[in-house]
Structure formats: C-alpha cells, structure tokens
Amino acid sequence: MTAPLEIDIDLATALVAKRGGGTIRIDPEGGVCVFNYPSAIKSLRFDTRWRNGIQAAVEHAEHETVAPENIHASPQPAGIPRPPTKVAANDNREQMWPGIVSSGDLVRGFVPPDYHLEGIAQAGFLYSTTAMTGTGKTAVLLLLAAHTALGTPINDREVRKGRVVYFAGENPDDVTMRWIAMAHHMGFDPNAMDVHFIKGTFSIPKMFTRITAEVTKLGGAELVVVDTSAAYFQGQEENSNTELGRHARDLRTLTTLPGSPCVLVACHPVKAADATNLLPRGGGAFIAEIDGNLVLAKGDSGTIRLHWHGKHRGPDFEPLHFDLQTVTAPALIDSKGRDVPTVMASAISTGETKKRRVEARRDEDEVLLLIDKDGSKSILEMAVVLGWQKDGQPHRRRVSMATDKLTKAKLASHVGRKWKLTTAGQEAASDAKAERFKVEQAAASISSMVARWRRPGPSEDTDD
C-alpha cells in the first residue's frame, strides 16, 4: 500500500458489527490490528478504501500490521466510558448468531456423510493423524492416498475411490521418493494416478481462494492430506490455545472444498509422548476443533497399529495394522549408481497380526529362558544359539526386538555387559518353563498315540 494504514478503533468496531458481527483485536503497543469476519460472510472482499477513518482494505481473517502512531480513537463524548477493546485470551472463536431452527428444519433434507475409510474416517470430517517420528505417518497416509485413487480396500475396509490432493509441506523430496517406490512395488503407473501434490508451505487461509479454484479445476477431491500440521502453522506459539484453535479452523476449511473431502492432517505429538499419550502437539483448542485424533504406534508384534486416542466422533473400531518396509526402486538411484532406500507401508490382515503376536511372544520366551540359563551372551551370540537366521546371517534384529520388549516390561536388564532377569523376569521364566513342559508333554502324548495306531495288530501279522 502506498500510504500508511490508519485504524480508527471505534469506527473499525462499528464496521465489524455492521458487516454481520465478528471480532477486532487491537494492540496499540505492538501495532497489530486483526480483523476476523464470520465464515458466513467470508466471501466478502473489501477491495475499496473507506474514507470514514478506516483506510484499509481487509480480507477475511487477514492480519494487517499498523504503526502504533496510526492507531487512534474517535472523539469520545465527555462522561461516556469507552467500551473495552481487549478480549479474553481464550476468545479464539468468530462470533455469529446462528439462528434458531425447529426440530423439523434440523432433520429435513439431512444426508449423513459417507465413510472415506470404512468405519474409521468420514467424508467432510477433519482428523489429525498423530505419531512419533519413525512410526510411519507419511508412509501410511501415502498408502491411503494410493488406495483412494485405485479404489481398493485396505484389508476388509472399503476405501472411497476418488481424487487426492496431498499437501507435501514438510519434506516434498521424501514424499516424492516414497511415491516412486510405491509405484514400483504396488504396480501402479504414477502418470495414471489421480493423486495431485502441492509442494512447499504457505498460508492456507490466505491461499484458500486459490486452492478452491485449483481443486475445482481438477473436478473436486475425495481426500486431502496435509503433511504436516506444523509445516502449515502460521502462528508464533504452538502451545497457544488461541493460535492453535484458529489453525485448526483454517484446516477445517479444506473440508468445504468441492467434493467434501475427508481431511487427514499429519501431526507431531506433545513433548515426552509415548504410546499411551499421542495427542497432537499444541493447545487443547486444536483437538477441540477436530473430529478425531487417529494415532499410529508400534505394536507388540513389530507392526504399526492405527487406532484413535483422545477424541473420535463415531463408534469405536478395530485397529488397522501396517508393516513398514525399507525398499528400493529402479528409479531411485544416486549419481554413483547406488540404490537410495526409502520406506513404504503395507497393510496386514488381522489374522497375520495375531500370528505375529504369538510368534513375538514365543521369541520373548525363548530369549528369556536363554538369559536365565546364560546371561553373558551378546545379541549376536544369542541369535546363533537360537538358530535364528535371515538371509543366511544371524538374525540380530529379531533378538533385539525380544530383548527390547523384555527390558520395557521390566523382566530383564543389561548391566555390565551381562543380561540379568529381574524378580518378575524370574517368575516369567518359571511360567515359560512350565508352559514349555506342557507343550512337550502334549507333543509326546500325540506321538505315542500315532505310533500305537500305526503298529500292526496280531491279525495283521503275516508270519506263519
């Protein structure tokens, strides 16, 4: 703008009220004026200058910085107190009277939203997808994007077929490598996939008109993925309820794009998070504004488990399980001709998950009993003794997974280059021995019965 902005506090407040309600926040010391107009009139665009004291063209929810010396008030009649302009710290909602409707008007013409991912995520809803680093947020979201474009189910759960718009804000190159690898391993042609990517970060509310126009040009969308929430956060403090509430509402506008897409937002968890506390990072206002918090956590069998935590609008559901695999592809080669590995997710069935859980428990018992017998062996030596191999080499990772679980369960500890069982571990070892004895006894009994059944009787003796 060619001229410095001048804001008349009283006239600005009156204008907001005249335009249908809303809020205006003035900070004379910081020189910031923020207009928030209700979503119902967000289509209004003020592209002309008013000469009545407010010399600013302000768009919906746009921040305009104003020099403190240019913030002034209208002359106030003597004896009439000025209404306070300061608002409460938690006043982060745009205020607009919605009106009163009858019961009949409430239900008349209502159409329930379809599920995008059957039983889990609905069209037109906003979900956070929260996980710790390395637990597969991007891998699982890309897998869902591929299944959406292909119209194929994930295990026995139907996925709504349609167009995907993927906001690759945090690491576009990583997303690109994963997508190339997925195309190779899943057997799809990237040129034929109805998945569209936006590389880089920007202000979603400021670019919403452009986003709407581009998505309309594509023909609408059934799924929108935002990777990640932090990459598109425009505020200053990620623990501010006011700023996070506004950020969540900015993200929710994406559900109003043509096609009423389901919107999934990858989120980092709160600090010091663990598998029992996977709320999205930020103030409580963020989770209050979303429809559900889907979480990804490592399961007992080494798989990635998708369920929900903290909030989910809708009935409970059985978790989905995924594998994370390190993969390569012919198109992922560096300048020296070496493979560039990346990670992709694949869904595994409930039956396979149960099978792996049983196998993982068996592995834990095997390692527990080996430590009970001789705790001086290294991971490599334990793999050799147990006969665990992968690709012709001792399967050290399999042993490490078992020892990690034993340590986490406080059944074993590694002190002074030696493994030791705790008191609880010794009791668990006794139980494992008893269980092994039962299994061996049952096996011996069955073998004996089979042997007697196969032994020829007197009538079958052919000797004279």
C-alpha positions as CSV (number, residue, x, y, z in Angstrom):
1,M,0.0,0.0,0.0
2,T,1.3,3.4,-0.9
3,A,0.0,5.2,2.3
4,P,0.5,4.1,5.9
5,L,-2.5,2.3,7.3
6,E,-4.6,4.3,9.8
7,I,-7.1,2.5,12.0
8,D,-9.8,4.2,13.9
9,I,-10.7,1.7,16.7
10,D,-14.3,2.8,17.3
11,L,-15.2,3.0,13.6
12,A,-13.5,-0.3,12.9
13,T,-15.5,-2.0,15.7
14,A,-18.7,-0.4,14.3
15,L,-17.9,-1.7,10.8
16,V,-17.4,-5.2,12.1
17,A,-20.8,-5.1,13.8
18,K,-22.4,-3.7,10.7
19,R,-21.0,-6.4,8.5
20,G,-22.6,-9.1,10.5
21,G,-20.6,-9.5,13.6
22,G,-17.1,-10.7,14.3
23,T,-14.2,-9.6,16.4
24,I,-11.5,-7.0,16.1
25,R,-8.4,-7.1,18.3
26,I,-6.2,-4.0,18.7
27,D,-2.7,-4.0,20.3
28,P,-1.6,-0.4,20.3
29,E,1.8,-1.2,21.8
30,G,2.6,-3.9,19.3
31,G,0.9,-2.1,16.4
32,V,-1.2,-5.1,15.3
33,C,-4.8,-5.0,14.1
34,V,-6.6,-8.3,13.4
35,F,-10.0,-8.5,11.7
36,N,-11.9,-11.8,12.0
37,Y,-15.1,-11.9,10.0
38,P,-17.6,-14.8,10.4
39,S,-17.3,-17.7,8.0
40,A,-20.8,-17.0,6.7
41,I,-19.6,-13.8,5.0
42,K,-16.1,-14.9,4.2
43,S,-16.8,-14.4,0.5
44,L,-16.9,-10.6,1.1
45,R,-13.8,-8.9,-0.2
46,F,-13.1,-5.3,0.7
47,D,-11.2,-4.0,-2.2
48,T,-12.0,-0.3,-1.9
49,R,-10.8,2.3,0.6
50,W,-13.2,3.8,3.1
51,R,-12.8,7.5,3.7
52,N,-14.6,7.3,7.1
53,G,-11.5,6.9,9.1
54,I,-10.7,3.3,8.2
55,Q,-8.2,3.4,5.4
56,A,-7.6,-0.3,5.0
57,A,-8.7,-3.0,2.6
58,V,-9.0,-6.0,4.9
59,E,-9.8,-9.6,3.8
60,H,-11.3,-12.3,5.9
61,A,-9.1,-13.2,8.9
62,E,-6.2,-11.3,7.4
63,H,-3.6,-9.7,9.6
64,E,-2.6,-6.1,8.8
65,T,0.3,-4.5,10.7
66,V,-0.3,-0.9,11.6
67,A,2.2,1.5,13.0
68,P,1.2,2.3,16.7
69,E,1.1,6.1,15.9
70,N,-1.6,5.4,13.3
71,I,-4.0,3.7,15.7
72,H,-6.4,6.2,17.2
73,A,-9.9,6.5,18.5
74,S,-12.9,8.6,17.6
75,P,-13.6,11.6,19.7
76,Q,-15.4,10.4,22.8
77,P,-18.2,12.4,24.4
78,A,-17.4,13.5,27.9
79,G,-18.8,11.3,30.6
80,I,-19.4,8.3,28.4
81,P,-16.9,5.5,29.1
82,R,-15.2,3.9,26.1
83,P,-16.1,0.2,25.7
84,P,-13.2,-2.1,26.4
85,T,-11.4,-3.4,23.3
86,K,-9.3,-6.1,25.0
87,V,-10.7,-9.6,24.7
88,A,-10.1,-12.7,26.8
89,A,-7.1,-14.8,26.0
90,N,-9.2,-17.8,25.1
91,D,-11.6,-15.8,22.8
92,N,-10.5,-17.6,19.6
93,R,-13.9,-18.2,18.1
94,E,-15.5,-16.0,15.5
95,Q,-18.9,-14.9,16.9
96,M,-22.0,-15.0,14.8
97,W,-25.6,-15.7,15.7
98,P,-26.6,-18.9,14.0
99,G,-30.4,-18.5,14.5
100,I,-32.9,-21.0,15.9
101,V,-34.3,-23.8,13.8
102,S,-37.2,-26.2,14.6
103,S,-36.7,-29.9,15.1
104,G,-38.2,-30.5,11.6
105,D,-35.9,-28.0,10.0
106,L,-33.0,-29.6,11.7
107,V,-33.5,-33.0,10.2
108,R,-35.2,-32.1,6.9
109,G,-33.0,-32.9,4.0
110,F,-30.1,-34.1,6.1
111,V,-27.8,-36.5,4.4
112,P,-25.4,-38.5,6.6
113,P,-21.7,-38.3,5.4
114,D,-20.2,-41.3,3.8
115,Y,-17.2,-43.0,5.2
116,H,-14.0,-42.5,3.3
117,L,-12.2,-45.2,5.2
118,E,-15.0,-47.6,6.2
119,G,-15.8,-47.4,10.0
120,I,-12.9,-45.0,10.7
121,A,-12.9,-41.7,8.8
122,Q,-15.8,-39.9,7.2
123,A,-16.1,-37.6,4.2
124,G,-16.2,-33.9,5.1
125,F,-14.6,-34.5,8.5
126,L,-11.2,-33.3,9.8
127,Y,-8.8,-35.8,11.5
128,S,-5.3,-35.4,13.0
129,T,-3.0,-38.4,12.4
130,T,-0.6,-38.3,15.2
131,A,2.6,-40.4,15.6
132,M,6.1,-40.2,16.9
133,T,8.9,-39.8,14.5
134,G,9.7,-43.0,12.6
135,T,6.3,-44.6,13.2
136,G,5.0,-44.2,9.7
137,K,2.8,-41.1,9.4
138,T,3.8,-40.2,5.9
139,A,4.0,-43.9,4.8
140,V,0.5,-44.7,6.0
141,L,-1.0,-41.5,4.6
142,L,0.6,-42.1,1.2
143,L,-0.7,-45.7,1.2
144,L,-4.3,-44.4,1.9
145,A,-3.8,-41.9,-0.9
146,A,-2.9,-44.7,-3.3
147,H,-5.8,-46.9,-2.2
148,T,-8.2,-43.9,-2.6
149,A,-7.0,-43.3,-6.2
150,L,-7.2,-47.0,-7.0
151,G,-10.5,-47.6,-5.2
152,T,-9.1,-50.7,-3.5
153,P,-9.9,-51.7,0.1
154,I,-7.4,-51.8,3.0
155,N,-7.8,-55.3,4.2
156,D,-11.6,-55.7,4.6
157,R,-12.3,-52.0,4.9
158,E,-13.7,-50.2,1.9
159,V,-12.0,-47.0,0.7
160,R,-13.9,-44.4,-1.2
161,K,-12.5,-44.1,-4.7
162,G,-11.6,-40.7,-5.9
163,R,-9.2,-37.8,-6.3
164,V,-6.5,-37.0,-3.8
165,V,-4.8,-33.7,-3.1
166,Y,-1.6,-34.1,-1.0
167,F,0.0,-31.1,0.7
168,A,3.7,-32.1,0.9
169,G,4.9,-29.3,3.1
170,E,7.4,-30.8,5.5
171,N,9.6,-32.8,3.1
172,P,8.5,-32.9,-0.6
173,D,11.6,-34.8,-1.7
174,D,11.0,-37.5,0.8
175,V,7.3,-37.8,-0.3
176,T,8.4,-38.0,-3.9
177,M,10.9,-40.9,-3.2
178,R,8.3,-42.8,-1.3
179,W,5.7,-42.3,-4.1
180,I,8.2,-43.6,-6.7
181,A,9.0,-46.7,-4.6
182,M,5.3,-47.3,-4.0
183,A,4.6,-47.2,-7.7
184,H,7.2,-49.8,-8.3
185,H,6.2,-52.2,-5.5
186,M,2.4,-51.7,-5.8
187,G,2.5,-51.8,-9.6
188,F,0.7,-48.6,-10.4
189,D,1.6,-46.0,-13.1
190,P,2.2,-42.6,-11.4
191,N,1.1,-40.9,-14.7
192,A,-2.3,-42.5,-14.4
193,M,-2.9,-42.0,-10.7
194,D,-5.5,-39.3,-9.8
195,V,-3.3,-38.0,-7.0
196,H,-2.1,-34.4,-7.0
197,F,0.7,-32.9,-4.9
198,I,1.3,-29.3,-3.6
199,K,5.0,-28.9,-2.8
200,G,6.0,-26.4,-0.2
201,T,4.4,-24.4,2.6
202,F,2.1,-21.3,2.5
203,S,-0.7,-19.8,4.4
204,I,-3.8,-21.9,3.9
205,P,-6.3,-19.2,4.8
206,K,-4.6,-16.6,2.5
207,M,-4.4,-19.1,-0.3
208,F,-7.8,-20.7,0.2
209,T,-9.4,-18.9,-2.8
210,R,-6.6,-20.2,-5.0
211,I,-6.7,-23.7,-3.5
212,T,-10.5,-23.8,-4.1
213,A,-10.0,-22.6,-7.7
214,E,-7.3,-25.3,-8.4
215,V,-9.3,-28.1,-6.8
216,T,-12.4,-27.0,-8.7
217,K,-10.4,-27.2,-11.9
218,L,-9.4,-30.7,-11.1
219,G,-13.0,-31.7,-10.5
220,G,-13.1,-31.8,-6.8
221,A,-11.4,-34.1,-4.3
222,E,-12.4,-37.0,-2.1
223,L,-9.3,-36.9,0.2
224,V,-7.0,-34.1,1.3
225,V,-3.8,-34.9,3.2
226,V,-1.8,-32.2,5.0
227,D,1.8,-33.3,5.8
228,T,2.3,-31.8,8.3
229,S,0.2,-29.5,10.6
230,A,3.4,-27.9,11.9
231,A,4.6,-27.1,8.3
232,Y,1.5,-25.0,7.6
233,F,1.1,-23.4,11.1
234,Q,1.2,-19.6,10.6
235,G,1.2,-18.7,14.3
236,Q,4.1,-17.8,16.7
237,E,3.4,-20.2,19.6
238,E,2.4,-23.8,19.0
239,N,1.1,-24.1,22.6
240,S,-1.2,-21.1,22.3
241,N,-4.9,-22.1,22.5
242,T,-5.9,-19.1,20.6
243,E,-3.5,-19.7,17.7
244,L,-4.0,-23.4,17.6
245,G,-7.7,-23.1,17.6
246,R,-7.5,-20.7,14.7
247,H,-5.1,-23.1,12.9
248,A,-7.5,-26.0,13.3
249,R,-10.3,-23.9,11.9
250,D,-8.1,-22.9,8.9
251,L,-7.5,-26.6,8.3
252,R,-11.2,-27.4,8.6
253,T,-12.0,-25.1,5.7
254,L,-10.4,-27.7,3.5
255,T,-13.4,-30.0,4.2
256,T,-15.5,-27.4,2.3
257,L,-13.6,-27.9,-0.9
258,P,-15.5,-29.3,-3.9
259,G,-16.2,-33.0,-3.2
260,S,-16.4,-32.5,0.6
261,P,-13.2,-34.4,1.1
262,C,-12.1,-36.2,4.2
263,V,-9.1,-34.2,5.5
264,L,-6.2,-36.0,7.3
265,V,-3.5,-33.9,8.9
266,A,-0.2,-35.4,10.0
267,C,0.7,-34.2,13.5
268,H,3.6,-34.4,15.8
269,P,2.7,-35.5,19.3
270,V,3.1,-33.5,22.5
271,K,6.6,-33.4,24.1
272,A,7.7,-36.5,26.0
273,A,4.9,-38.5,24.3
274,D,4.7,-42.3,24.5
275,A,2.3,-44.9,23.1
276,T,-0.2,-44.0,25.8
277,N,-0.1,-40.3,25.2
278,L,-0.3,-39.4,21.5
279,L,-2.3,-36.2,21.5
280,P,-1.3,-33.7,18.7
281,R,1.1,-31.1,19.7
282,G,-0.4,-27.7,20.7
283,G,-3.1,-26.4,22.9
284,G,-6.3,-28.1,23.8
285,A,-8.2,-25.8,21.4
286,F,-6.7,-27.7,18.5
287,I,-8.1,-31.1,19.4
288,A,-11.4,-29.5,20.4
289,E,-11.8,-28.3,16.8
290,I,-11.1,-31.6,15.0
291,D,-13.4,-34.6,14.6
292,G,-10.9,-37.3,15.7
293,N,-7.3,-38.0,16.5
294,L,-6.1,-41.1,14.7
295,V,-2.8,-42.4,16.1
296,L,-0.1,-44.7,14.9
297,A,2.0,-46.7,17.4
298,K,4.3,-49.6,17.3
299,G,2.5,-52.8,18.3
300,D,3.8,-55.8,20.2
301,S,4.4,-57.8,17.1
302,G,6.6,-55.2,15.4
303,T,3.7,-53.8,13.3
304,I,2.3,-50.3,13.2
305,R,-1.1,-50.0,14.8
306,L,-3.7,-47.4,13.8
307,H,-6.4,-46.6,16.3
308,W,-7.6,-43.4,18.0
309,H,-6.7,-41.5,21.2
310,G,-8.2,-38.6,23.0
311,K,-11.1,-38.0,20.6
312,H,-13.1,-39.8,17.9
313,R,-16.5,-38.8,16.7
314,G,-18.2,-42.0,15.9
315,P,-18.2,-45.6,17.1
316,D,-15.1,-47.4,18.2
317,F,-13.3,-49.6,15.6
318,E,-10.9,-52.5,15.5
319,P,-7.3,-51.2,14.9
320,L,-5.7,-51.5,11.5
321,H,-2.1,-52.9,11.3
322,F,0.7,-52.0,8.9
323,D,4.2,-53.1,8.1
324,L,6.9,-50.6,7.5
325,Q,9.4,-51.8,4.9
326,T,12.7,-50.4,3.7
327,V,12.6,-50.6,-0.1
328,T,14.4,-49.6,-3.2
329,A,13.3,-49.0,-6.8
330,P,15.0,-48.8,-10.2
331,A,14.2,-45.1,-10.4
332,L,15.8,-44.3,-7.0
333,I,19.5,-44.3,-8.0
334,D,22.0,-41.7,-6.9
335,S,24.7,-40.2,-9.2
336,K,27.1,-43.0,-8.4
337,G,24.5,-45.7,-9.4
338,R,23.8,-46.7,-5.8
339,D,20.3,-47.6,-4.6
340,V,18.6,-44.9,-2.5
341,P,16.4,-46.7,0.1
342,T,13.1,-45.3,1.3
343,V,10.2,-46.5,3.5
344,M,6.7,-47.6,2.5
345,A,3.8,-49.1,4.4
346,S,1.7,-52.1,3.6
347,A,-1.5,-53.3,5.3
348,I,-1.5,-56.7,7.1
349,S,-4.6,-58.7,8.0
350,T,-6.0,-59.3,11.4
351,G,-5.1,-63.0,11.2
352,E,-1.5,-62.2,10.3
353,T,-1.3,-59.7,13.1
354,K,-2.4,-62.4,15.6
355,K,0.0,-64.8,14.2
356,R,2.9,-62.4,14.6
357,R,1.8,-61.6,18.1
358,V,2.0,-65.3,19.0
359,E,5.4,-65.6,17.3
360,A,6.7,-62.5,19.1
361,R,5.6,-63.9,22.5
362,R,7.3,-67.2,21.6
363,D,10.5,-65.3,20.8
364,E,10.4,-63.4,24.1
365,D,10.1,-66.7,26.0
366,E,13.0,-68.2,24.0
367,V,15.3,-65.2,24.8
368,L,14.0,-65.1,28.4
369,L,14.9,-68.8,29.0
370,L,18.3,-68.3,27.3
371,I,19.1,-65.3,29.6
372,D,18.0,-67.4,32.6
373,K,20.5,-70.1,31.5
374,D,23.4,-67.9,30.4
375,G,23.1,-64.1,30.5
376,S,26.7,-63.4,29.3
377,K,25.9,-63.9,25.6
378,S,25.7,-61.0,23.2
379,I,22.9,-60.3,20.8
380,L,24.8,-62.0,18.0
381,E,25.7,-65.0,20.1
382,M,22.0,-65.4,21.2
383,A,20.9,-65.4,17.6
384,V,23.5,-68.1,16.8
385,V,22.4,-70.3,19.8
386,L,18.7,-69.9,19.0
387,G,19.3,-70.7,15.3
388,W,17.6,-67.5,14.2
389,Q,18.8,-66.5,10.7
390,K,17.9,-64.1,8.0
391,D,19.4,-64.1,4.5
392,G,21.9,-66.7,5.8
393,Q,23.1,-64.4,8.6
394,P,22.3,-64.5,12.4
395,H,19.1,-62.5,12.8
396,R,20.3,-60.0,15.3
397,R,17.2,-57.7,14.8
398,R,14.9,-60.5,15.9
399,V,16.8,-60.9,19.1
400,S,17.0,-57.2,19.7
401,M,13.2,-56.8,19.4
402,A,12.7,-59.5,22.0
403,T,15.2,-58.0,24.4
404,D,13.7,-54.6,24.0
405,K,10.3,-55.9,24.9
406,L,11.7,-57.8,27.9
407,T,13.5,-54.6,29.1
408,K,10.4,-52.4,28.6
409,A,8.3,-54.9,30.6
410,K,11.0,-54.8,33.3
411,L,11.6,-58.6,33.0
412,A,15.3,-58.2,32.1
413,S,18.1,-55.7,32.3
414,H,21.6,-55.3,30.7
415,V,24.2,-54.4,33.3
416,G,28.0,-54.7,33.0
417,R,27.8,-56.5,29.6
418,K,25.6,-59.1,31.1
419,W,21.9,-59.8,30.9
420,K,20.1,-60.4,34.1
421,L,16.5,-61.3,34.9
422,T,14.6,-59.2,37.4
423,T,12.4,-60.8,40.1
424,A,9.4,-60.5,37.7
425,G,11.6,-61.9,34.9
426,Q,12.5,-65.0,37.0
427,E,8.8,-65.6,37.7
428,A,8.1,-65.2,33.9
429,A,10.9,-67.7,33.1
430,S,9.3,-70.2,35.5
431,D,6.0,-69.8,33.8
432,A,7.6,-70.2,30.4
433,K,9.4,-73.4,31.5
434,A,6.1,-74.8,32.8
435,E,4.3,-73.9,29.5
436,R,7.1,-75.5,27.5
437,F,6.9,-78.6,29.6
438,K,3.1,-78.8,28.9
439,V,3.7,-78.4,25.2
440,E,6.4,-81.1,25.1
441,Q,4.2,-83.5,27.2
442,A,1.3,-83.0,24.8
443,A,3.6,-83.5,21.8
444,A,5.0,-86.7,23.3
445,S,1.5,-88.0,24.0
446,I,0.3,-87.4,20.5
447,S,3.4,-89.0,19.1
448,S,2.8,-92.1,21.3
449,M,-0.8,-92.3,20.1
450,V,0.2,-92.1,16.5
451,A,2.9,-94.8,17.0
452,R,0.3,-97.2,18.5
453,W,-2.1,-96.5,15.7
454,R,0.5,-97.3,13.1
455,R,1.7,-100.5,14.9
456,P,0.2,-103.6,13.2
457,G,-2.1,-105.8,15.3
458,P,-2.0,-109.6,15.7
459,S,-4.4,-110.1,12.9
460,E,-2.1,-108.1,10.6
461,D,0.9,-110.3,11.3
462,T,1.8,-112.3,8.1
463,D,4.3,-114.6,9.6
464,D,3.3,-118.3,9.8
